[in-house]
Amino acid sequence: MNYKVVPVDSAYLLRKSFEVRQLVFVNEQGLSEVIVHEDPNKSAHYFVAIDVDGNALGTARWRITSEGVKLERFAVLQAYRNNGLGRDLLKSILNDIKSKFGSEVLVYLNAQLKAVNLYGHQGFLPVGPRFIEADIIHQKMARTL
């Protein structure tokens, strides 16, 4: 599979990112479009994995909060899971954060249980108890770069 992970720097790529979110969160997981399609957060930094034909295969974003840097909205199309795309998306985002803030920045996320191992393999550790968000069990996870 040939793809690249790129920062979203155009309305076209942002639309591609939202298309992946629609397919994964709304169509596949049954979440409300109201939750999935909030207004684009101007302070968020979006990334998208694009194949050679310009198809979006995965997406995620990060933003600064009062707790540190929060990773959000990780979504990979079902046909492209479990073959490194999610890992590559995560690594690209972590590299971007490190290039902007250096080391010793706290990075955290709320992982769906089925994705806990993905984040664990990149050094994220569970924080606190599991909880339900949008009718899906999540685990807060964090690490320092």
C-alpha positions in Angstrom: 0.0 0.0 0.0 1.4 3.3 -1.1 0.3 6.4 0.9 1.7 9.5 2.6 0.6 11.3 5.7 0.4 15.0 5.2 -0.7 18.0 7.3 -4.0 19.4 6.1 -3.2 22.7 4.5 -6.2 23.3 2.2 -10.0 23.1 2.3 -9.8 20.1 -0.1 -7.7 18.1 2.4 -9.9 19.1 5.3 -12.9 17.9 3.3 -11.1 14.6 2.7 -10.4 14.3 6.4 -14.1 14.9 7.2 -15.1 12.2 4.6 -13.0 9.6 6.5 -14.7 10.7 9.8 -18.1 10.4 8.2 -17.4 6.8 7.0 -15.8 5.6 10.2 -17.7 7.4 13.0 -21.1 7.9 11.5 -21.6 5.1 8.9 -19.6 2.4 10.7 -19.9 3.2 14.4 -23.3 4.9 14.3 -22.3 8.1 16.0 -24.3 11.3 15.6 -23.2 13.6 12.8 -23.5 16.5 15.3 -20.6 15.0 17.3 -18.6 14.0 14.3 -19.0 17.1 12.1 -18.4 20.0 14.5 -17.2 23.2 13.0 -13.5 22.9 12.2 -11.5 23.9 15.3 -9.3 26.7 14.0 -6.7 25.8 16.7 -6.5 22.1 15.7 -3.8 20.7 13.4 -5.3 18.1 11.1 -3.4 15.3 9.3 -4.6 13.0 6.6 -3.2 9.8 5.0 -3.6 10.0 1.2 -2.9 7.3 -1.4 -1.4 7.9 -4.8 -4.8 8.5 -6.3 -5.7 11.2 -3.8 -8.0 9.0 -1.7 -8.1 9.7 2.0 -7.5 6.6 4.0 -7.1 8.0 7.5 -7.1 11.2 9.5 -6.5 12.7 13.0 -5.8 16.0 14.6 -4.1 17.6 17.6 -4.7 20.7 19.6 -3.4 22.4 22.7 -5.5 22.2 25.9 -5.0 23.2 29.5 -3.7 19.7 30.1 -1.2 19.5 27.3 -1.5 18.4 23.7 -4.6 16.4 22.9 -4.8 13.9 20.0 -8.3 13.5 18.6 -10.5 12.1 15.9 -8.3 9.3 14.8 -10.1 7.4 12.1 -8.8 4.9 9.6 -11.0 3.3 6.9 -11.7 -0.3 7.8 -9.9 -1.8 4.7 -6.7 -0.1 5.8 -6.5 -1.0 9.5 -4.0 -3.3 11.1 -1.3 -2.7 8.4 0.6 0.3 9.8 -1.4 3.2 8.6 -2.7 4.2 12.0 0.8 3.9 13.4 2.2 6.1 10.6 -0.5 8.7 11.2 0.3 8.7 14.9 4.0 9.0 14.4 3.6 11.8 11.9 1.5 13.8 14.4 3.9 13.1 17.3 6.9 14.3 15.1 4.9 17.4 14.2 4.2 18.1 17.9 7.9 17.5 18.9 9.1 19.8 16.1 6.9 22.6 17.5 7.3 22.1 21.2 10.5 20.0 21.7 10.7 17.3 24.4 8.9 17.1 27.7 5.4 18.0 26.4 2.5 16.0 27.7 0.5 14.3 24.9 -2.8 12.6 25.7 -5.9 11.2 24.1 -9.1 9.3 24.8 -8.6 5.9 23.0 -11.4 3.6 22.0 -10.6 0.2 23.7 -9.9 -1.4 20.3 -7.1 1.1 19.7 -5.4 1.0 23.1 -2.6 -1.3 21.8 -1.8 1.0 18.9 -1.2 3.8 21.4 0.5 1.6 23.9 3.1 0.5 21.3 4.0 4.2 20.9 4.6 4.7 24.7 1.2 5.9 25.8 0.1 4.6 29.2 -3.5 4.4 30.7 -4.5 7.2 33.0 -7.5 6.7 35.3 -10.5 4.4 34.8 -12.2 3.6 31.6 -15.2 5.7 30.7 -18.0 5.9 28.2 -18.0 8.7 25.6 -20.6 8.7 22.8 -21.7 5.2 23.9 -18.2 3.8 23.3 -15.8 2.7 26.1 -12.6 4.7 26.1 -9.4 4.8 28.0 -7.5 8.1 28.6 -3.8 7.5 27.8 -0.8 9.9 28.0 2.9 10.1 27.4 5.6 12.7 27.4 7.6 13.2 24.2 
